Amino acid sequence: MAIIENTISTGSAAFQGNRDGMLALIARMRALEERTRAASAAAKDRFHKRGQLLPRERVALVLDPGSPFLELSTLAGYMFDVADADKSVPGGGLVAGIGFVSGIRCMVSANDAGIDAGALQPYGLDKTLRVQELALENKLPYVQLVESAGANLLRYRVEDFVRGGNIFRNLARLSAAGLPVVTVTHGSSTAGGAYQTGLSDYIVMVRGRTRAFLAGPPLLKAATGEIATEEELGGAEMHTQISGLGDYLAEDDRDALRIARDIMAKLPWDRSWDRPAAEPAAFKPPRYDAEELLGIMPMDHKRPVDMRQAIARFIDDSDFAEFGANYGPATVCGHARIEGQAIGIITNNGPLDVPGANKATHFIQACCQSRTPILYMNNTTGYMVGRAYEEAGMIKHGSKMIQAVTSATVPQITLYCGASFGAGNYGMCGRGFHPRFCFSWPNAKTAVMGGEQAAETMAIVTEAAAARRGKPIEKEKLDAMKAQITGVFDSQMDVFSTSARVLDDGVIDPRDTRTVLAEVLTICREAEARSPQRMQFSVARP
């Protein structure tokens, strides 16, 4: 055993300052999530008056009671709908996450029709594409609860139309991969959105509420002069009796969700895949309180922290078998378990240097050999720079680490814990390297470099250019430029900016780290257990 010894003084001023800062960030995050729920719930009377359930009520009913639900990307689109921090409603117009439906672990996605009638919100497309990608990678059936006004034509952008085709391509890919796509169309599913319904394996429609057509009555009249009602064009009864688009006719939302659950219960989906026979070994909880994670990470990313202390508070028995501890010590690698499940961990106690990059490369390859998933805990300002490091081959060895990350054959999970700057973001499996899951702690910062470094770099370049021209630059102008650059960088590096852009799968409370990691490790393990040959039971719709 290699128990991590506690070095944290919970009574210190530094710990208390870190704790207060982290709690303030968590409170801000929760307030934004609650704002989204409240904005949707404000439509409750309107929904209930017409016999409908609110989107979150639908999600709650389709999921197994009391089962875990890992909600994803709750801050998507923050500050992109309106540029007012007090009025912006995050979430991208979509409720999405991983949970159990009739005992089967599924990806569940629901249009938040309580907000702007379910119209696609900024970054809603990116969020949709990401949850579909997660379903494909983790071999999860896809349950979607559809009611959407479609794209907001007042915000039309041709790139969104073109990229939006990936939604429909992914639905076809899910079905082709043997992953059932079950859709309940609660309301409108219009134009391109009609294919969201049509590209499903099982389709449930609600009498008097479902609308699915390529052109609604206004567009139909404008394009052809034909006049028809919504029910005639695309109502549930027409589609289940005449067109054949709908497979099941439900009387109301509750009945539709009952049918969806029944579909999942009756599918020839071997539940042993979700409950592998080889259960993880018995485990002990961490020796230190998860509550202490609040005070470990400094709010200033330039202050040092021993990441082993964070690791000790979410791994089994705080038992960490460190790999190559004396070589490249600023890069920490080692083996641990989380609720009995093996995991390799790579993290940073400083910038990545040549020995650290070499050690990480070797460790990644060793984890692939033993089929051990890898967790990257980002806390680095990047790879070391300077003449000595260039001569030592920093580019070459950093590139080898990046190649190892790219070529890894095991699930990789990324957790942004502190800074994640420059190429260090790439070497530590940043979002661009497609980790299986990617989460952030509320204090995390992601950028090509710190704002001060960017400003100082441009100031040096500007002064040198002015000197070559023989025209010295005014200090006031230089200071104004530096302030502007610092502001641009600082405004985009925190989690409220990066998660808004769906550059992670969500921000988590550090105290929930063990629970979240145990859940995603189980998801990854179940996906690995499913062979493609055993999944070819799904038949594409004719």
C-alpha positions as CSV (number, residue, x, y, z in Angstrom):
1,M,0.0,0.0,0.0
2,A,1.1,3.6,-0.7
3,I,-1.2,5.8,1.4
4,I,-0.9,9.5,0.6
5,E,0.0,11.3,3.8
6,N,-2.1,14.4,4.6
7,T,-0.3,17.7,4.5
8,I,-3.3,20.0,4.4
9,S,-3.9,22.3,7.3
10,T,-7.6,22.9,7.2
11,G,-7.3,25.7,9.8
12,S,-4.9,27.8,7.7
13,A,-5.9,31.1,6.2
14,A,-4.9,29.9,2.7
15,F,-7.2,26.9,3.0
16,Q,-10.1,29.0,4.3
17,G,-9.5,31.5,1.5
18,N,-9.5,28.7,-1.1
19,R,-12.6,27.2,0.4
20,D,-14.5,30.5,0.4
21,G,-13.5,31.1,-3.2
22,M,-14.6,27.7,-4.3
23,L,-17.9,27.9,-2.5
24,A,-18.6,31.2,-4.2
25,L,-18.0,29.7,-7.6
26,I,-20.2,26.7,-6.8
27,A,-23.0,29.0,-5.6
28,R,-22.7,31.0,-8.9
29,M,-22.9,27.8,-10.9
30,R,-25.9,26.5,-9.0
31,A,-27.7,29.8,-9.3
32,L,-27.4,29.7,-13.1
33,E,-28.7,26.1,-13.2
34,E,-31.6,27.1,-11.0
35,R,-32.3,30.1,-13.3
36,T,-32.7,27.7,-16.3
37,R,-35.0,25.5,-14.3
38,A,-37.1,28.5,-13.2
39,A,-37.3,29.9,-16.7
40,S,-38.7,26.5,-18.0
41,A,-40.9,26.1,-15.0
42,A,-42.5,29.5,-15.6
43,A,-44.4,27.8,-18.5
44,K,-46.0,25.3,-16.1
45,D,-49.5,26.7,-16.1
46,R,-49.5,26.9,-19.9
47,F,-48.3,23.3,-20.3
48,H,-50.6,21.8,-17.7
49,K,-53.6,23.7,-19.1
50,R,-53.1,21.9,-22.4
51,G,-52.5,18.6,-20.7
52,Q,-48.8,18.5,-21.1
53,L,-45.9,17.9,-18.8
54,L,-42.9,20.3,-18.5
55,P,-39.7,19.0,-20.1
56,R,-38.0,18.2,-16.8
57,E,-41.1,16.4,-15.6
58,R,-40.9,14.3,-18.8
59,V,-37.3,13.5,-18.0
60,A,-38.1,12.5,-14.5
61,L,-40.9,10.2,-15.6
62,V,-38.9,8.4,-18.3
63,L,-36.0,7.7,-15.9
64,D,-36.1,4.9,-13.3
65,P,-37.2,6.3,-9.9
66,G,-34.3,7.0,-7.6
67,S,-31.7,6.1,-10.1
68,P,-28.6,8.3,-10.8
69,F,-28.8,10.9,-13.6
70,L,-25.6,12.5,-14.7
71,E,-26.7,15.8,-16.3
72,L,-24.4,17.2,-18.9
73,S,-23.4,20.7,-20.1
74,T,-25.7,22.7,-17.9
75,L,-23.9,26.0,-18.6
76,A,-24.0,25.6,-22.4
77,G,-24.7,28.9,-24.2
78,Y,-24.3,31.1,-21.1
79,M,-24.0,34.8,-22.1
80,F,-24.6,33.9,-25.8
81,D,-28.4,34.2,-25.8
82,V,-28.2,37.7,-24.2
83,A,-25.0,39.5,-23.2
84,D,-26.3,40.2,-19.7
85,A,-25.0,38.0,-16.9
86,D,-28.1,38.7,-14.9
87,K,-30.5,37.6,-17.7
88,S,-28.7,34.9,-19.7
89,V,-30.4,31.5,-19.4
90,P,-27.8,28.7,-20.0
91,G,-28.4,25.1,-21.1
92,G,-28.6,25.5,-24.9
93,G,-32.4,24.8,-24.8
94,L,-31.7,21.1,-24.0
95,V,-31.8,18.9,-20.9
96,A,-29.4,16.0,-21.5
97,G,-27.7,13.3,-19.4
98,I,-27.0,9.7,-18.7
99,G,-29.5,7.7,-16.7
100,F,-31.4,4.4,-16.5
101,V,-34.6,3.7,-18.4
102,S,-36.3,0.4,-17.5
103,G,-33.0,-0.8,-16.1
104,I,-30.9,0.1,-19.2
105,R,-28.3,2.9,-19.0
106,C,-29.2,5.4,-21.8
107,M,-28.4,8.8,-23.0
108,V,-31.6,10.9,-22.5
109,S,-32.1,14.2,-24.4
110,A,-35.1,16.5,-24.1
111,N,-35.9,19.8,-25.8
112,D,-36.5,22.3,-23.1
113,A,-39.8,23.5,-24.7
114,G,-40.6,25.6,-21.6
115,I,-38.0,28.1,-23.0
116,D,-38.8,29.8,-26.3
117,A,-41.0,26.8,-27.3
118,G,-37.9,24.6,-27.5
119,A,-36.2,26.6,-30.2
120,L,-32.5,25.8,-30.6
121,Q,-30.6,28.2,-28.3
122,P,-27.0,29.3,-28.8
123,Y,-24.6,26.3,-28.4
124,G,-27.6,24.0,-28.3
125,L,-26.3,22.4,-31.6
126,D,-22.9,21.9,-30.1
127,K,-24.4,20.3,-27.0
128,T,-26.6,18.0,-29.1
129,L,-23.7,16.8,-31.1
130,R,-21.6,16.2,-28.0
131,V,-24.3,14.1,-26.3
132,Q,-24.7,12.1,-29.5
133,E,-21.0,11.6,-29.6
134,L,-21.0,10.4,-26.0
135,A,-23.8,7.9,-26.8
136,L,-21.9,6.5,-29.7
137,E,-18.6,6.2,-27.9
138,N,-20.1,4.7,-24.8
139,K,-22.6,2.4,-26.7
140,L,-25.6,3.9,-25.0
141,P,-29.2,3.7,-26.4
142,Y,-30.5,7.1,-27.2
143,V,-33.9,8.3,-25.8
144,Q,-35.0,11.7,-27.1
145,L,-38.1,13.7,-26.0
146,V,-38.8,16.0,-28.8
147,E,-40.8,19.3,-28.8
148,S,-39.0,22.1,-30.6
149,A,-39.8,25.2,-32.6
150,G,-36.6,24.4,-34.5
151,A,-34.0,27.0,-35.3
152,N,-34.7,30.6,-34.5
153,L,-34.9,32.2,-38.0
154,L,-34.1,35.6,-36.6
155,R,-30.7,34.2,-35.6
156,Y,-30.2,32.2,-38.8
157,R,-26.6,31.4,-39.6
158,V,-25.8,29.2,-42.6
159,E,-23.0,27.4,-40.8
160,D,-25.5,26.2,-38.2
161,F,-27.7,24.8,-40.9
162,V,-24.8,23.0,-42.5
163,R,-23.3,21.7,-39.2
164,G,-26.8,20.8,-38.1
165,G,-26.9,17.9,-40.6
166,N,-24.6,16.1,-38.2
167,I,-27.5,15.7,-35.8
168,F,-29.3,13.5,-38.3
169,R,-26.2,11.7,-39.5
170,N,-25.4,10.8,-35.9
171,L,-29.0,9.4,-35.4
172,A,-28.4,7.1,-38.4
173,R,-24.9,6.2,-37.0
174,L,-26.4,5.3,-33.6
175,S,-29.0,3.0,-35.2
176,A,-26.4,1.4,-37.5
177,A,-24.2,0.7,-34.5
178,G,-27.0,-1.3,-32.9
179,L,-27.9,1.4,-30.4
180,P,-31.7,1.9,-30.3
181,V,-33.0,5.4,-30.9
182,V,-36.3,5.8,-29.1
183,T,-38.2,9.1,-29.7
184,V,-41.2,10.5,-28.0
185,T,-42.5,13.4,-30.1
186,H,-44.4,15.4,-27.6
187,G,-45.1,18.4,-29.8
188,S,-43.6,20.2,-32.8
189,S,-41.0,18.5,-35.0
190,T,-40.8,20.6,-38.0
191,A,-38.8,21.0,-41.2
192,G,-35.3,19.5,-40.7
193,G,-36.4,18.7,-37.2
194,A,-38.9,16.2,-38.7
195,Y,-35.9,14.0,-39.5
196,Q,-35.1,14.0,-35.8
197,T,-38.3,12.0,-35.4
198,G,-38.0,10.1,-38.8
199,L,-34.5,8.9,-38.1
200,S,-35.5,6.9,-35.1
201,D,-36.0,3.2,-34.6
202,Y,-39.1,3.6,-32.4
203,I,-41.4,6.6,-32.5
204,V,-44.1,7.5,-30.0
205,M,-46.6,10.3,-30.9
206,V,-49.1,12.0,-28.7
207,R,-52.7,12.4,-29.8
208,G,-53.7,16.0,-30.5
209,R,-50.2,17.3,-29.6
210,T,-47.6,15.8,-32.0
211,R,-46.8,17.8,-35.1
212,A,-44.3,16.5,-37.7
213,F,-44.0,18.0,-41.2
214,L,-41.4,19.2,-43.6
215,A,-43.4,22.5,-44.1
216,G,-45.9,23.9,-41.7
217,P,-49.1,25.6,-42.9
218,P,-47.5,29.1,-43.3
219,L,-44.6,27.8,-45.4
220,L,-46.8,25.4,-47.3
221,K,-49.2,28.2,-48.3
222,A,-46.2,30.5,-49.3
223,A,-44.5,27.8,-51.3
224,T,-47.4,26.0,-53.1
225,G,-50.6,27.9,-52.2
226,E,-52.0,24.8,-50.5
227,I,-54.0,25.3,-47.3
228,A,-54.0,22.6,-44.6
229,T,-54.3,22.5,-40.9
230,E,-51.4,21.3,-38.7
231,E,-53.3,18.2,-37.7
232,E,-54.0,17.3,-41.4
233,L,-50.4,17.9,-42.3
234,G,-48.6,16.2,-39.5
235,G,-50.8,15.1,-36.6
236,A,-50.3,12.0,-34.5
237,E,-53.3,10.2,-35.9
238,M,-52.4,10.9,-39.5
239,H,-48.8,9.7,-39.0
240,T,-49.8,6.5,-37.0
241,Q,-52.7,5.6,-39.3
242,I,-51.8,6.9,-42.8
243,S,-48.1,7.9,-43.3
244,G,-46.7,5.2,-41.0
245,L,-44.2,7.6,-39.5
246,G,-45.4,7.0,-36.0
247,D,-45.3,3.5,-34.4
248,Y,-47.2,4.1,-31.2
249,L,-50.1,6.5,-30.5
250,A,-50.2,7.8,-26.9
251,E,-53.1,9.6,-25.3
252,D,-51.0,12.1,-23.4
253,D,-47.4,12.8,-22.3
254,R,-47.6,10.4,-19.4
255,D,-48.9,7.6,-21.6
256,A,-46.2,8.3,-24.2
257,L,-43.4,8.1,-21.6
258,R,-44.9,4.8,-20.3
259,I,-44.8,3.5,-23.8
260,A,-41.1,4.6,-24.2
261,R,-40.2,2.8,-21.0
262,D,-42.1,-0.3,-22.1
263,I,-40.2,-0.3,-25.4
264,M,-36.8,-0.2,-23.6
265,A,-38.0,-2.9,-21.2
266,K,-38.9,-5.2,-24.1
267,L,-35.8,-4.7,-26.2
268,P,-33.5,-7.7,-26.6
269,W,-30.8,-5.7,-24.8
270,D,-28.8,-7.9,-22.5
271,R,-28.8,-6.2,-19.1
272,S,-25.7,-8.2,-18.1
273,W,-23.8,-5.7,-20.2
274,D,-24.9,-3.0,-17.8
275,R,-24.2,-5.2,-14.8
276,P,-21.0,-7.2,-15.8
277,A,-20.7,-10.5,-13.9
278,A,-17.2,-9.6,-12.7
279,E,-18.0,-7.1,-10.1
280,P,-15.3,-4.7,-8.8
281,A,-13.4,-5.9,-5.7
282,A,-14.5,-4.6,-2.3
283,F,-13.2,-1.1,-1.6
284,K,-12.5,1.3,1.2
285,P,-13.5,5.0,1.0
286,P,-10.9,7.7,1.0
287,R,-9.1,8.3,4.3
288,Y,-9.8,12.1,4.1
289,D,-13.0,14.0,3.8
290,A,-14.1,15.1,0.3
291,E,-15.2,18.4,1.9
292,E,-11.5,19.3,2.1
293,L,-11.4,19.4,-1.7
294,L,-13.0,22.8,-1.4
295,G,-9.8,24.3,0.3
296,I,-7.0,22.6,-1.6
297,M,-7.1,24.3,-5.0
298,P,-5.9,28.0,-4.9
299,M,-8.0,30.5,-6.7
300,D,-4.8,32.0,-8.2
301,H,-3.5,29.4,-10.7
302,K,0.1,30.8,-10.2
303,R,0.1,29.4,-6.6
304,P,1.6,25.9,-6.2
305,V,-0.5,23.0,-5.0
306,D,0.4,19.3,-4.4
307,M,-2.2,17.5,-6.5
308,R,-1.6,14.3,-4.5
309,Q,-3.7,15.9,-1.8
310,A,-6.6,16.2,-4.1
311,I,-6.2,12.7,-5.4
312,A,-6.2,11.4,-1.8
313,R,-9.7,12.7,-1.2
314,F,-11.4,10.7,-4.0
315,I,-9.5,7.4,-4.5
316,D,-10.1,4.2,-2.6
317,D,-8.4,4.2,0.8
318,S,-6.2,7.2,-0.4
319,D,-4.0,4.5,-1.8
320,F,-1.9,5.8,-4.7
321,A,0.9,3.7,-6.3
322,E,3.0,6.5,-7.8
323,F,4.9,5.7,-11.0
324,G,8.5,7.1,-11.4
325,A,8.1,9.5,-8.4
326,N,11.8,10.7,-8.6
327,Y,11.9,11.3,-12.3
328,G,10.2,14.4,-13.6
329,P,8.6,15.0,-10.2
330,A,6.4,17.9,-11.4
331,T,4.4,15.4,-13.4
332,V,2.6,13.0,-11.1
333,C,1.6,9.6,-12.5
334,G,0.2,6.6,-10.7
335,H,-2.3,3.8,-10.2
336,A,-5.4,3.9,-8.0
337,R,-8.9,2.6,-7.7
338,I,-12.2,4.3,-7.5
339,E,-15.0,2.2,-6.0
340,G,-12.9,-0.8,-6.9
341,Q,-12.3,0.2,-10.5
342,A,-8.7,0.5,-11.7
343,I,-7.6,3.9,-13.0
344,G,-4.3,5.5,-14.0
345,I,-3.9,9.1,-13.0
346,I,-1.7,11.8,-14.6
347,T,-1.6,15.3,-13.1
348,N,0.7,18.3,-12.7
349,N,2.5,20.0,-9.8
350,G,4.0,22.4,-12.3
351,P,4.9,22.9,-15.9
352,L,5.6,19.8,-18.1
353,D,9.3,19.4,-18.6
354,V,11.3,16.8,-20.6
355,P,11.5,14.1,-17.9
356,G,7.8,14.7,-17.1
357,A,6.7,14.3,-20.7
358,N,8.8,11.1,-21.1
359,K,7.3,9.7,-17.9
360,A,3.8,10.5,-18.9
361,T,4.3,8.9,-22.4
362,H,5.6,5.7,-20.8
363,F,2.8,5.7,-18.3
364,I,0.1,6.1,-21.0
365,Q,1.6,3.2,-23.0
366,A,1.7,1.1,-19.9
367,C,-2.0,1.8,-19.1
368,C,-2.9,0.9,-22.7
369,Q,-1.1,-2.4,-22.3
370,S,-3.0,-3.3,-19.1
371,R,-6.3,-1.9,-20.4
372,T,-6.5,0.7,-17.6
373,P,-8.5,3.9,-18.2
374,I,-6.6,7.1,-17.7
375,L,-7.6,10.3,-15.8
376,Y,-5.9,13.5,-16.7
377,M,-6.1,16.1,-13.9
378,N,-5.1,19.4,-15.7
379,N,-3.1,21.8,-13.5
380,T,-0.3,23.1,-15.7
381,T,0.7,26.3,-17.4
382,G,2.1,24.3,-20.3
383,Y,5.4,22.8,-21.5
384,M,8.7,24.4,-20.2
385,V,10.3,27.0,-22.5
386,G,13.8,28.4,-22.7
387,R,17.1,27.7,-24.4
388,A,18.0,24.8,-22.1
389,Y,14.6,23.1,-22.7
390,E,14.7,23.6,-26.4
391,E,18.2,22.1,-26.5
392,A,16.9,19.2,-24.4
393,G,14.3,18.4,-27.0
394,M,11.1,19.8,-25.4
395,I,9.3,19.9,-28.7
396,K,10.2,16.4,-29.6
397,H,9.4,14.9,-26.2
398,G,6.2,16.9,-25.8
399,S,5.1,15.7,-29.2
400,K,5.7,12.1,-28.2
401,M,3.4,12.7,-25.2
402,I,0.8,14.2,-27.5
403,Q,1.1,11.3,-29.9
404,A,0.6,8.9,-26.9
405,V,-2.5,10.7,-25.9
406,T,-3.9,10.6,-29.4
407,S,-3.1,7.0,-30.0
408,A,-4.3,5.7,-26.6
409,T,-6.5,2.6,-26.8
410,V,-8.2,3.0,-23.4
411,P,-10.9,5.4,-22.2
412,Q,-9.4,8.7,-21.3
413,I,-11.2,11.1,-18.9
414,T,-10.2,14.7,-18.4
415,L,-10.7,16.8,-15.4
416,Y,-9.8,20.5,-15.5
417,C,-8.7,21.2,-11.9
418,G,-6.5,24.4,-12.2
419,A,-4.8,25.9,-15.2
420,S,-4.7,24.2,-18.6
421,F,-2.6,26.4,-20.8
422,G,-0.9,26.2,-24.1
423,A,0.3,22.8,-25.4
424,G,-0.1,21.5,-21.9
425,N,-3.8,21.4,-22.6
426,Y,-3.1,19.1,-25.6
427,G,-0.6,16.9,-23.8
428,M,-3.1,16.5,-20.9
429,C,-5.9,15.3,-23.2
430,G,-7.8,18.6,-23.5
431,R,-11.2,18.7,-25.2
432,G,-9.7,18.9,-28.7
433,F,-8.2,15.4,-28.1
434,H,-11.7,13.8,-27.6
435,P,-11.5,12.4,-24.1
436,R,-14.3,10.0,-23.4
437,F,-15.6,12.5,-20.8
438,C,-14.4,15.9,-19.9
439,F,-15.4,17.8,-16.7
440,S,-14.2,21.0,-14.9
441,W,-13.9,22.1,-11.3
442,P,-15.4,25.6,-10.9
443,N,-11.9,27.3,-10.5
444,A,-10.4,25.9,-13.7
445,K,-8.9,28.1,-16.3
446,T,-8.3,27.2,-19.9
447,A,-6.4,29.3,-22.4
448,V,-3.4,29.4,-24.8
449,M,-1.6,31.3,-22.1
450,G,-2.3,33.6,-19.2
451,G,-3.7,37.1,-19.9
452,E,-0.7,38.8,-18.4
453,Q,1.7,36.7,-20.5
454,A,-0.2,37.4,-23.7
455,A,-0.3,41.1,-23.0
456,E,3.4,41.3,-22.2
457,T,4.3,39.2,-25.3
458,M,2.4,41.6,-27.5
459,A,3.9,44.6,-25.8
460,I,7.5,43.3,-26.5
461,V,6.6,42.6,-30.1
462,T,5.0,46.1,-30.5
463,E,7.9,47.9,-28.9
464,A,10.4,46.0,-31.1
465,A,8.4,46.9,-34.3
466,A,8.3,50.6,-33.2
467,A,12.0,50.6,-32.6
468,R,12.7,49.2,-36.0
469,R,10.7,52.1,-37.5
470,G,12.5,54.6,-35.3
471,K,9.2,55.6,-33.7
472,P,9.0,55.0,-30.0
473,I,5.5,54.0,-28.8
474,E,3.7,56.0,-26.2
475,K,3.5,54.3,-22.8
476,E,-0.2,55.2,-22.5
477,K,-1.1,53.4,-25.7
478,L,1.1,50.4,-24.7
479,D,-0.7,50.2,-21.3
480,A,-4.1,50.5,-23.0
481,M,-3.2,47.7,-25.4
482,K,-2.0,45.4,-22.6
483,A,-5.1,46.0,-20.6
484,Q,-7.3,45.2,-23.6
485,I,-5.4,42.0,-24.3
486,T,-5.5,40.9,-20.7
487,G,-9.3,41.6,-20.6
488,V,-9.9,39.5,-23.7
489,F,-7.9,36.5,-22.4
490,D,-9.3,36.7,-18.8
491,S,-12.9,37.0,-20.1
492,Q,-12.6,33.7,-21.9
493,M,-10.6,31.4,-19.7
494,D,-12.9,30.6,-16.7
495,V,-15.4,27.8,-16.7
496,F,-18.4,30.1,-17.1
497,S,-17.0,30.9,-20.5
498,T,-15.5,27.6,-21.6
499,S,-18.4,25.4,-20.4
500,A,-20.8,27.9,-22.1
501,R,-19.0,27.0,-25.3
502,V,-19.4,23.2,-24.6
503,L,-15.6,22.9,-24.2
504,D,-16.3,20.4,-21.4
505,D,-19.2,18.1,-20.5
506,G,-20.1,20.1,-17.4
507,V,-18.8,21.8,-14.3
508,I,-18.9,19.6,-11.1
509,D,-18.6,20.4,-7.4
510,P,-15.1,19.0,-6.4
511,R,-16.9,17.1,-3.6
512,D,-18.8,15.1,-6.2
513,T,-15.6,14.0,-8.0
514,R,-15.5,10.5,-6.7
515,T,-19.2,9.9,-7.5
516,V,-18.9,11.3,-11.0
517,L,-15.7,9.4,-11.8
518,A,-17.1,6.1,-10.4
519,E,-20.2,6.6,-12.7
520,V,-18.2,7.3,-15.9
521,L,-15.7,4.5,-15.2
522,T,-18.7,2.2,-14.9
523,I,-20.1,3.5,-18.2
524,C,-16.7,3.0,-19.9
525,R,-16.3,-0.5,-18.5
526,E,-19.8,-1.4,-19.7
527,A,-19.0,0.0,-23.2
528,E,-15.8,-2.1,-23.3
529,A,-17.8,-5.2,-22.4
530,R,-20.2,-4.9,-25.4
531,S,-18.8,-6.5,-28.5
532,P,-20.0,-5.2,-31.8
533,Q,-21.1,-8.7,-32.8
534,R,-23.5,-9.0,-29.9
535,M,-25.2,-5.6,-30.6
536,Q,-26.4,-6.2,-34.2
537,F,-30.1,-6.6,-33.3
538,S,-31.4,-3.2,-34.3
539,V,-33.0,-2.9,-37.7
540,A,-33.1,0.4,-39.5
541,R,-36.5,1.7,-40.4
542,P,-37.7,1.0,-43.9
